[in-house]
Amino acid sequence: MDSLDYLLKLIVTFLLGEMGALIALKLRFPSAYLLGPILMVSTYQVFINDLVDKPGWLRLIIQIAAGVVIGTSFAKVSIETFKRLMRPALAVALIMVIGGLTVATILNKITGIEIITSILSTTPGGQGEMILLAEGAGAYTEKVLILQLLRNQMVLLIMLPLSKTILNLKRSKLVKEKNRYG
Protein backbone atom coordinates (compact mmCIF):
# COMPACT_ATOMS: atom_id res chain seq x y z
CA MET A 1 0.00 0.00 0.00
CA ASP A 2 1.54 3.32 -1.02
CA SER A 3 1.56 6.38 1.25
CA LEU A 4 -1.32 8.16 -0.50
CA ASP A 5 -3.53 5.05 -0.41
CA TYR A 6 -2.75 4.59 3.30
CA LEU A 7 -3.50 8.26 4.03
CA LEU A 8 -6.83 8.10 2.17
CA LYS A 9 -7.86 4.92 4.00
CA LEU A 10 -6.84 6.50 7.31
CA ILE A 11 -8.97 9.58 6.57
CA VAL A 12 -11.95 7.41 5.58
CA THR A 13 -11.48 5.39 8.79
CA PHE A 14 -11.57 8.54 10.94
CA LEU A 15 -14.55 9.97 9.06
CA LEU A 16 -16.46 6.71 9.51
CA GLY A 17 -15.54 6.73 13.20
CA GLU A 18 -16.82 10.29 13.58
CA MET A 19 -20.05 9.42 11.75
CA GLY A 20 -20.49 6.39 13.98
CA ALA A 21 -19.99 8.49 17.11
CA LEU A 22 -22.52 11.10 15.95
CA ILE A 23 -25.11 8.47 15.04
CA ALA A 24 -24.59 6.66 18.35
CA LEU A 25 -24.98 9.96 20.22
CA LYS A 26 -28.17 10.73 18.32
CA LEU A 27 -29.50 7.25 19.17
CA ARG A 28 -28.40 7.72 22.81
CA PHE A 29 -26.14 4.67 22.87
CA PRO A 30 -24.19 4.13 26.07
CA SER A 31 -20.47 4.78 25.44
CA ALA A 32 -21.41 6.42 22.14
CA TYR A 33 -17.89 7.68 21.41
CA LEU A 34 -16.55 4.14 21.70
CA LEU A 35 -19.44 2.00 20.49
CA GLY A 36 -20.44 4.18 17.50
CA PRO A 37 -17.04 4.15 15.78
CA ILE A 38 -16.58 0.45 16.53
CA LEU A 39 -19.90 -0.44 14.91
CA MET A 40 -19.47 1.91 11.93
CA VAL A 41 -15.86 1.01 11.08
CA SER A 42 -16.34 -2.72 11.62
CA THR A 43 -19.55 -2.75 9.56
CA TYR A 44 -17.76 -0.93 6.73
CA GLN A 45 -14.86 -3.38 6.84
CA VAL A 46 -17.07 -6.46 6.92
CA PHE A 47 -19.52 -5.44 4.20
CA ILE A 48 -17.75 -2.91 1.97
CA ASN A 49 -13.96 -2.77 2.00
CA ASP A 50 -10.87 -3.11 4.17
CA LEU A 51 -9.54 0.02 5.80
CA VAL A 52 -6.18 0.49 7.47
CA ASP A 53 -4.77 -2.24 9.68
CA LYS A 54 -4.60 -1.33 13.36
CA PRO A 55 -1.99 1.48 13.31
CA GLY A 56 0.55 0.88 16.08
CA TRP A 57 1.23 4.59 16.53
CA LEU A 58 -2.47 5.32 17.03
CA ARG A 59 -2.82 2.53 19.58
CA LEU A 60 0.06 4.09 21.55
CA ILE A 61 -1.52 7.57 21.48
CA ILE A 62 -4.89 6.15 22.62
CA GLN A 63 -3.28 4.21 25.47
CA ILE A 64 -1.47 7.33 26.65
CA ALA A 65 -4.69 9.37 26.41
CA ALA A 66 -6.64 6.72 28.34
CA GLY A 67 -3.92 6.71 31.01
CA VAL A 68 -4.12 10.49 31.29
CA VAL A 69 -7.93 10.46 31.59
CA ILE A 70 -7.90 7.69 34.19
CA GLY A 71 -5.01 9.29 36.10
CA THR A 72 -6.63 12.72 36.28
CA SER A 73 -9.85 11.25 37.66
CA PHE A 74 -8.01 10.26 40.84
CA ALA A 75 -7.23 13.89 41.64
CA LYS A 76 -10.93 14.46 42.25
CA VAL A 77 -11.06 11.94 45.11
CA SER A 78 -10.29 13.40 48.51
CA ILE A 79 -8.05 11.56 50.93
CA GLU A 80 -10.92 11.27 53.45
CA THR A 81 -13.23 9.76 50.84
CA PHE A 82 -10.47 7.38 49.82
CA LYS A 83 -9.89 6.27 53.42
CA ARG A 84 -13.63 5.81 54.04
CA LEU A 85 -14.12 3.72 50.89
CA MET A 86 -10.91 1.66 51.11
CA ARG A 87 -12.38 -1.43 52.82
CA PRO A 88 -15.63 -1.61 50.82
CA ALA A 89 -13.70 -0.97 47.58
CA LEU A 90 -11.23 -3.75 48.35
CA ALA A 91 -14.07 -6.14 49.22
CA VAL A 92 -15.93 -5.33 46.00
CA ALA A 93 -12.73 -5.60 43.95
CA LEU A 94 -11.88 -8.98 45.50
CA ILE A 95 -15.37 -10.34 44.84
CA MET A 96 -15.26 -9.03 41.25
CA VAL A 97 -11.82 -10.54 40.61
CA ILE A 98 -12.83 -13.93 42.00
CA GLY A 99 -16.11 -13.86 40.06
CA GLY A 100 -14.36 -12.73 36.87
CA LEU A 101 -11.72 -15.45 37.14
CA THR A 102 -14.39 -18.06 37.81
CA VAL A 103 -16.44 -17.01 34.78
CA ALA A 104 -13.26 -16.76 32.67
CA THR A 105 -12.25 -20.30 33.63
CA ILE A 106 -15.71 -21.62 32.76
CA LEU A 107 -15.66 -19.72 29.44
CA ASN A 108 -12.21 -21.13 28.67
CA LYS A 109 -13.26 -24.71 29.47
CA ILE A 110 -16.56 -24.57 27.58
CA THR A 111 -15.50 -22.62 24.48
CA GLY A 112 -11.75 -23.15 24.29
CA ILE A 113 -11.13 -19.40 24.16
CA GLU A 114 -7.59 -18.69 25.37
CA ILE A 115 -7.39 -17.98 29.10
CA ILE A 116 -6.00 -14.42 28.78
CA THR A 117 -8.75 -13.57 26.28
CA SER A 118 -11.34 -15.16 28.59
CA ILE A 119 -10.08 -13.19 31.59
CA LEU A 120 -10.12 -9.84 29.78
CA SER A 121 -13.51 -10.65 28.22
CA THR A 122 -15.17 -11.31 31.57
CA THR A 123 -13.42 -8.75 33.73
CA PRO A 124 -15.78 -5.95 34.73
CA GLY A 125 -14.42 -2.62 33.65
CA GLY A 126 -14.61 -0.07 30.92
CA GLN A 127 -14.82 -1.51 27.43
CA GLY A 128 -12.10 0.78 26.17
CA GLU A 129 -9.75 -0.09 28.99
CA MET A 130 -10.27 -3.83 28.56
CA ILE A 131 -9.68 -3.56 24.81
CA LEU A 132 -6.46 -1.60 25.39
CA LEU A 133 -5.36 -4.19 27.95
CA ALA A 134 -6.14 -6.96 25.46
CA GLU A 135 -3.99 -5.24 22.84
CA GLY A 136 -1.10 -4.95 25.26
CA ALA A 137 -1.46 -8.49 26.61
CA GLY A 138 -1.62 -10.17 23.22
CA ALA A 139 -5.19 -11.39 23.68
CA TYR A 140 -7.66 -11.64 20.80
CA THR A 141 -8.95 -8.07 20.81
CA GLU A 142 -11.98 -8.85 18.67
CA LYS A 143 -13.20 -11.54 21.05
CA VAL A 144 -12.65 -9.29 24.06
CA LEU A 145 -14.52 -6.49 22.30
CA ILE A 146 -17.53 -8.64 21.40
CA LEU A 147 -17.81 -10.25 24.84
CA GLN A 148 -17.31 -6.93 26.66
CA LEU A 149 -19.95 -5.24 24.49
CA LEU A 150 -22.43 -8.03 25.17
CA ARG A 151 -21.65 -8.00 28.89
CA ASN A 152 -22.01 -4.24 29.08
CA GLN A 153 -25.28 -4.17 27.14
CA MET A 154 -26.77 -6.98 29.24
CA VAL A 155 -25.82 -5.15 32.44
CA LEU A 156 -27.44 -1.96 31.12
CA LEU A 157 -30.56 -3.80 29.99
CA ILE A 158 -30.95 -5.56 33.33
CA MET A 159 -29.61 -3.07 35.88
CA LEU A 160 -31.39 0.08 34.74
CA PRO A 161 -34.93 -1.36 35.00
CA LEU A 162 -33.96 -3.28 38.15
CA SER A 163 -32.56 -0.18 39.86
CA LYS A 164 -35.65 1.84 38.88
CA THR A 165 -37.89 -0.90 40.30
CA ILE A 166 -35.93 -0.97 43.56
CA LEU A 167 -36.03 2.82 43.79
CA ASN A 168 -39.80 2.86 43.19
CA LEU A 169 -40.33 0.18 45.85
CA LYS A 170 -38.29 2.19 48.36
CA ARG A 171 -40.23 5.35 47.53
CA SER A 172 -43.60 3.64 47.90
CA LYS A 173 -42.47 2.13 51.21
CA LEU A 174 -41.42 5.58 52.46
CA VAL A 175 -44.75 7.07 51.36
CA LYS A 176 -46.69 4.29 53.15
CA GLU A 177 -44.65 4.83 56.34
CA LYS A 178 -45.16 8.59 56.11
CA ASN A 179 -48.92 8.15 55.65
CA ARG A 180 -49.09 5.66 58.51
CA TYR A 181 -47.20 7.82 61.02
CA GLY A 182 -48.50 11.14 59.78
Phi and psi in degrees as GROMACS dihedral restraints (atoms count N, CA, C in turn):
[ dihedral_restraints ]
;  ai    aj    ak    al  type     phi  dphi    fc
    3     4     5     6     1   -78.9    20    10
    4     5     6     7     1   169.5    20    10
    6     7     8     9     1   -61.0    20    10
    7     8     9    10     1   -40.9    20    10
    9    10    11    12     1   -66.7    20    10
   10    11    12    13     1   -42.9    20    10
   12    13    14    15     1   -61.5    20    10
   13    14    15    16     1   -43.8    20    10
   15    16    17    18     1   -61.4    20    10
   16    17    18    19     1   -46.1    20    10
   18    19    20    21     1   -61.7    20    10
   19    20    21    22     1   -42.9    20    10
   21    22    23    24     1   -63.4    20    10
   22    23    24    25     1   -44.7    20    10
   24    25    26    27     1   -64.5    20    10
   25    26    27    28     1   -36.5    20    10
   27    28    29    30     1   -65.3    20    10
   28    29    30    31     1   -42.9    20    10
   30    31    32    33     1   -63.1    20    10
   31    32    33    34     1   -45.3    20    10
   33    34    35    36     1   -60.8    20    10
   34    35    36    37     1   -40.7    20    10
   36    37    38    39     1   -60.1    20    10
   37    38    39    40     1   -47.0    20    10
   39    40    41    42     1   -67.4    20    10
   40    41    42    43     1   -38.8    20    10
   42    43    44    45     1   -64.1    20    10
   43    44    45    46     1   -42.7    20    10
   45    46    47    48     1   -62.5    20    10
   46    47    48    49     1   -40.9    20    10
   48    49    50    51     1   -61.5    20    10
   49    50    51    52     1   -43.3    20    10
   51    52    53    54     1   -63.7    20    10
   52    53    54    55     1   -44.0    20    10
   54    55    56    57     1   -59.7    20    10
   55    56    57    58     1   -44.0    20    10
   57    58    59    60     1   -60.8    20    10
   58    59    60    61     1   -41.8    20    10
   60    61    62    63     1   -63.7    20    10
   61    62    63    64     1   -44.0    20    10
   63    64    65    66     1   -65.0    20    10
   64    65    66    67     1   -41.8    20    10
   66    67    68    69     1   -64.9    20    10
   67    68    69    70     1   -44.2    20    10
   69    70    71    72     1   -63.6    20    10
   70    71    72    73     1   -37.0    20    10
   72    73    74    75     1   -63.7    20    10
   73    74    75    76     1   -45.7    20    10
   75    76    77    78     1   -60.6    20    10
   76    77    78    79     1   -38.6    20    10
   78    79    80    81     1   -84.5    20    10
   79    80    81    82     1     1.0    20    10
   81    82    83    84     1    60.3    20    10
   82    83    84    85     1    42.0    20    10
   84    85    86    87     1   -69.1    20    10
   85    86    87    88     1   145.0    20    10
   87    88    89    90     1   -69.6    20    10
   88    89    90    91     1   146.3    20    10
   90    91    92    93     1    52.5    20    10
   91    92    93    94     1    47.2    20    10
   93    94    95    96     1   -58.5    20    10
   94    95    96    97     1   -37.2    20    10
   96    97    98    99     1   -73.3    20    10
   97    98    99   100     1   -15.6    20    10
   99   100   101   102     1  -100.4    20    10
  100   101   102   103     1   -50.7    20    10
  102   103   104   105     1   -68.5    20    10
  103   104   105   106     1   -41.5    20    10
  105   106   107   108     1   -58.5    20    10
  106   107   108   109     1   -54.3    20    10
  108   109   110   111     1   -61.7    20    10
  109   110   111   112     1   -37.1    20    10
  111   112   113   114     1   -60.2    20    10
  112   113   114   115     1   -49.6    20    10
  114   115   116   117     1   -65.1    20    10
  115   116   117   118     1   -43.1    20    10
  117   118   119   120     1   -67.9    20    10
  118   119   120   121     1   -49.3    20    10
  120   121   122   123     1   -67.2    20    10
  121   122   123   124     1   -42.7    20    10
  123   124   125   126     1   -68.0    20    10
  124   125   126   127     1   -37.9    20    10
  126   127   128   129     1   -62.7    20    10
  127   128   129   130     1   -43.5    20    10
  129   130   131   132     1   -60.1    20    10
  130   131   132   133     1   -46.0    20    10
  132   133   134   135     1   -66.4    20    10
  133   134   135   136     1   -37.7    20    10
  135   136   137   138     1   -73.0    20    10
  136   137   138   139     1   -42.7    20    10
  138   139   140   141     1  -102.7    20    10
  139   140   141   142     1   -18.4    20    10
  141   142   143   144     1  -117.9    20    10
  142   143   144   145     1   -65.8    20    10
  144   145   146   147     1  -163.5    20    10
  145   146   147   148     1   154.8    20    10
  147   148   149   150     1   -69.9    20    10
  148   149   150   151     1   144.3    20    10
  150   151   152   153     1  -106.8    20    10
  151   152   153   154     1  -151.6    20    10
  153   154   155   156     1   -76.6    20    10
  154   155   156   157     1   149.5    20    10
  156   157   158   159     1   -69.9    20    10
  157   158   159   160     1   160.3    20    10
  159   160   161   162     1   -52.3    20    10
  160   161   162   163     1   108.1    20    10
  162   163   164   165     1   -70.9    20    10
  163   164   165   166     1   123.0    20    10
  165   166   167   168     1   -59.8    20    10
  166   167   168   169     1   -39.0    20    10
  168   169   170   171     1   -65.2    20    10
  169   170   171   172     1   -36.1    20    10
  171   172   173   174     1   -70.9    20    10
  172   173   174   175     1   -40.0    20    10
  174   175   176   177     1   -58.4    20    10
  175   176   177   178     1   -41.8    20    10
  177   178   179   180     1   -63.9    20    10
  178   179   180   181     1   -45.3    20    10
  180   181   182   183     1   -62.0    20    10
  181   182   183   184     1   -42.4    20    10
  183   184   185   186     1   -66.4    20    10
  184   185   186   187     1   -39.8    20    10
  186   187   188   189     1   -64.7    20    10
  187   188   189   190     1   -40.5    20    10
  189   190   191   192     1   -64.2    20    10
  190   191   192   193     1   -44.9    20    10
  192   193   194   195     1   -62.1    20    10
  193   194   195   196     1   -42.3    20    10
  195   196   197   198     1   -63.0    20    10
  196   197   198   199     1   -40.8    20    10
  198   199   200   201     1   -61.8    20    10
  199   200   201   202     1   -40.5    20    10
  201   202   203   204     1   -64.7    20    10
  202   203   204   205     1   -46.3    20    10
  204   205   206   207     1   -62.1    20    10
  205   206   207   208     1   -46.6    20    10
  207   208   209   210     1   -65.5    20    10
  208   209   210   211     1   -43.2    20    10
  210   211   212   213     1   -62.8    20    10
  211   212   213   214     1   -41.3    20    10
  213   214   215   216     1   -71.0    20    10
  214   215   216   217     1   -22.0    20    10
  216   217   218   219     1   -69.2    20    10
  217   218   219   220     1   -24.9    20    10
  219   220   221   222     1   -71.4    20    10
  220   221   222   223     1   -23.3    20    10
  222   223   224   225     1   -66.5    20    10
  223   224   225   226     1   -21.0    20    10
  225   226   227   228     1   -81.9    20    10
  226   227   228   229     1   -10.9    20    10
  228   229   230   231     1   -93.5    20    10
  229   230   231   232     1   123.6    20    10
  231   232   233   234     1   -75.7    20    10
  232   233   234   235     1   157.9    20    10
  234   235   236   237     1   -61.4    20    10
  235   236   237   238     1   -40.2    20    10
  237   238   239   240     1   -64.0    20    10
  238   239   240   241     1   -43.6    20    10
  240   241   242   243     1   -62.9    20    10
  241   242   243   244     1   -42.2    20    10
  243   244   245   246     1   -60.7    20    10
  244   245   246   247     1   -45.9    20    10
  246   247   248   249     1   -62.3    20    10
  247   248   249   250     1   -43.5    20    10
  249   250   251   252     1   -65.8    20    10
  250   251   252   253     1   -34.0    20    10
  252   253   254   255     1   -95.2    20    10
  253   254   255   256     1    -2.7    20    10
  255   256   257   258     1   -57.2    20    10
  256   257   258   259     1   -53.1    20    10
  258   259   260   261     1   -64.8    20    10
  259   260   261   262     1   -50.2    20    10
  261   262   263   264     1   -61.0    20    10
  262   263   264   265     1   -37.7    20    10
  264   265   266   267     1   -65.4    20    10
  265   266   267   268     1   -42.0    20    10
  267   268   269   270     1   -64.9    20    10
  268   269   270   271     1   -40.2    20    10
  270   271   272   273     1   -63.7    20    10
  271   272   273   274     1   -46.1    20    10
  273   274   275   276     1   -62.5    20    10
  274   275   276   277     1   -45.3    20    10
  276   277   278   279     1   -61.1    20    10
  277   278   279   280     1   -42.5    20    10
  279   280   281   282     1   -63.5    20    10
  280   281   282   283     1   -45.0    20    10
  282   283   284   285     1   -61.6    20    10
  283   284   285   286     1   -43.1    20    10
  285   286   287   288     1   -65.7    20    10
  286   287   288   289     1   -39.9    20    10
  288   289   290   291     1   -65.9    20    10
  289   290   291   292     1   -46.4    20    10
  291   292   293   294     1   -62.6    20    10
  292   293   294   295     1   -45.8    20    10
  294   295   296   297     1   -62.0    20    10
  295   296   297   298     1   -44.8    20    10
  297   298   299   300     1   -61.9    20    10
  298   299   300   301     1   -42.9    20    10
  300   301   302   303     1   -66.6    20    10
  301   302   303   304     1   -36.8    20    10
  303   304   305   306     1   -64.0    20    10
  304   305   306   307     1   -49.4    20    10
  306   307   308   309     1   -64.1    20    10
  307   308   309   310     1   -39.1    20    10
  309   310   311   312     1   -62.9    20    10
  310   311   312   313     1   -40.8    20    10
  312   313   314   315     1   -65.0    20    10
  313   314   315   316     1   -43.1    20    10
  315   316   317   318     1   -63.2    20    10
  316   317   318   319     1   -45.3    20    10
  318   319   320   321     1   -59.5    20    10
  319   320   321   322     1   -43.0    20    10
  321   322   323   324     1   -62.7    20    10
  322   323   324   325     1   -44.5    20    10
  324   325   326   327     1   -69.4    20    10
  325   326   327   328     1   -39.9    20    10
  327   328   329   330     1   -76.5    20    10
  328   329   330   331     1   -43.3    20    10
  330   331   332   333     1  -102.5    20    10
  331   332   333   334     1   -18.9    20    10
  333   334   335   336     1    81.2    20    10
  334   335   336   337     1     6.2    20    10
  336   337   338   339     1   -63.6    20    10
  337   338   339   340     1   136.7    20    10
  339   340   341   342     1   -51.1    20    10
  340   341   342   343     1   148.3    20    10
  342   343   344   345     1   -64.2    20    10
  343   344   345   346     1   -40.8    20    10
  345   346   347   348     1   -65.7    20    10
  346   347   348   349     1   -38.6    20    10
  348   349   350   351     1   -66.5    20    10
  349   350   351   352     1   -41.5    20    10
  351   352   353   354     1   -62.0    20    10
  352   353   354   355     1   -43.4    20    10
  354   355   356   357     1   -63.3    20    10
  355   356   357   358     1   -49.2    20    10
  357   358   359   360     1   -70.3    20    10
  358   359   360   361     1   -23.9    20    10
  360   361   362   363     1   -76.2    20    10
  361   362   363   364     1   -27.1    20    10
  363   364   365   366     1  -107.9    20    10
  364   365   366   367     1    -4.1    20    10
  366   367   368   369     1   -75.5    20    10
  367   368   369   370     1   123.6    20    10
  369   370   371   372     1   -64.9    20    10
  370   371   372   373     1   138.0    20    10
  372   373   374   375     1   164.1    20    10
  373   374   375   376     1  -180.0    20    10
  375   376   377   378     1   -68.1    20    10
  376   377   378   379     1   140.1    20    10
  378   379   380   381     1   -58.0    20    10
  379   380   381   382     1   -45.8    20    10
  381   382   383   384     1   -60.8    20    10
  382   383   384   385     1   -44.1    20    10
  384   385   386   387     1   -64.6    20    10
  385   386   387   388     1   -42.3    20    10
  387   388   389   390     1   -66.2    20    10
  388   389   390   391     1   -36.9    20    10
  390   391   392   393     1   -67.4    20    10
  391   392   393   394     1   -41.7    20    10
  393   394   395   396     1   -64.4    20    10
  394   395   396   397     1   -40.8    20    10
  396   397   398   399     1   -62.4    20    10
  397   398   399   400     1   -40.4    20    10
  399   400   401   402     1   -61.8    20    10
  400   401   402   403     1   -42.8    20    10
  402   403   404   405     1   -58.2    20    10
  403   404   405   406     1   -48.5    20    10
  405   406   407   408     1   -69.2    20    10
  406   407   408   409     1   -29.6    20    10
  408   409   410   411     1   -90.0    20    10
  409   410   411   412     1    -5.7    20    10
  411   412   413   414     1    79.7    20    10
  412   413   414   415     1    19.7    20    10
  414   415   416   417     1   -81.1    20    10
  415   416   417   418     1   168.4    20    10
  417   418   419   420     1   -77.6    20    10
  418   419   420   421     1   100.5    20    10
  420   421   422   423     1   -57.3    20    10
  421   422   423   424     1   -40.6    20    10
  423   424   425   426     1   -63.4    20    10
  424   425   426   427     1   -40.9    20    10
  426   427   428   429     1   -66.4    20    10
  427   428   429   430     1   -43.1    20    10
  429   430   431   432     1   -60.8    20    10
  430   431   432   433     1   -44.3    20    10
  432   433   434   435     1   -59.0    20    10
  433   434   435   436     1   -50.9    20    10
  435   436   437   438     1   -62.5    20    10
  436   437   438   439     1   -47.1    20    10
  438   439   440   441     1   -68.2    20    10
  439   440   441   442     1   -37.5    20    10
  441   442   443   444     1   -65.8    20    10
  442   443   444   445     1   -42.2    20    10
  444   445   446   447     1   -61.3    20    10
  445   446   447   448     1   -45.2    20    10
  447   448   449   450     1   -63.8    20    10
  448   449   450   451     1   -43.1    20    10
  450   451   452   453     1   -60.9    20    10
  451   452   453   454     1   -48.0    20    10
  453   454   455   456     1   -62.7    20    10
  454   455   456   457     1   -44.7    20    10
  456   457   458   459     1   -66.3    20    10
  457   458   459   460     1   -38.7    20    10
  459   460   461   462     1   -64.2    20    10
  460   461   462   463     1   -42.2    20    10
  462   463   464   465     1   -61.1    20    10
  463   464   465   466     1   -45.3    20    10
  465   466   467   468     1   -63.4    20    10
  466   467   468   469     1   -42.3    20    10
  468   469   470   471     1   -66.3    20    10
  469   470   471   472     1   -32.9    20    10
  471   472   473   474     1   -89.6    20    10
  472   473   474   475     1   -47.0    20    10
  474   475   476   477     1   -72.4    20    10
  475   476   477   478     1   -36.0    20    10
  477   478   479   480     1   -63.4    20    10
  478   479   480   481     1   -53.1    20    10
  480   481   482   483     1   -63.6    20    10
  481   482   483   484     1   -36.8    20    10
  483   484   485   486     1   -64.5    20    10
  484   485   486   487     1   -44.7    20    10
  486   487   488   489     1   -66.9    20    10
  487   488   489   490     1   -35.7    20    10
  489   490   491   492     1   -65.6    20    10
  490   491   492   493     1   -41.1    20    10
  492   493   494   495     1   -62.5    20    10
  493   494   495   496     1   -45.2    20    10
  495   496   497   498     1   -63.2    20    10
  496   497   498   499     1   -43.1    20    10
  498   499   500   501     1   -62.0    20    10
  499   500   501   502     1   -43.7    20    10
  501   502   503   504     1   -63.4    20    10
  502   503   504   505     1   -40.1    20    10
  504   505   506   507     1   -63.2    20    10
  505   506   507   508     1   -42.4    20    10
  507   508   509   510     1   -64.3    20    10
  508   509   510   511     1   -42.4    20    10
  510   511   512   513     1   -62.1    20    10
  511   512   513   514     1   -45.3    20    10
  513   514   515   516     1   -66.0    20    10
  514   515   516   517     1   -34.5    20    10
  516   517   518   519     1   -66.5    20    10
  517   518   519   520     1   -41.8    20    10
  519   520   521   522     1   -64.2    20    10
  520   521   522   523     1   -40.5    20    10
  522   523   524   525     1   -64.1    20    10
  523   524   525   526     1   -43.7    20    10
  525   526   527   528     1   -61.9    20    10
  526   527   528   529     1   -43.0    20    10
  528   529   530   531     1   -65.5    20    10
  529   530   531   532     1   -39.6    20    10
  531   532   533   534     1   -63.9    20    10
  532   533   534   535     1   -44.1    20    10
  534   535   536   537     1   -65.1    20    10
  535   536   537   538     1   -36.9    20    10
  537   538   539   540     1   -69.5    20    10
  538   539   540   541     1   -42.3    20    10
  540   541   542   543     1   -99.6    20    10
  541   542   543   544     1     3.1    20    10
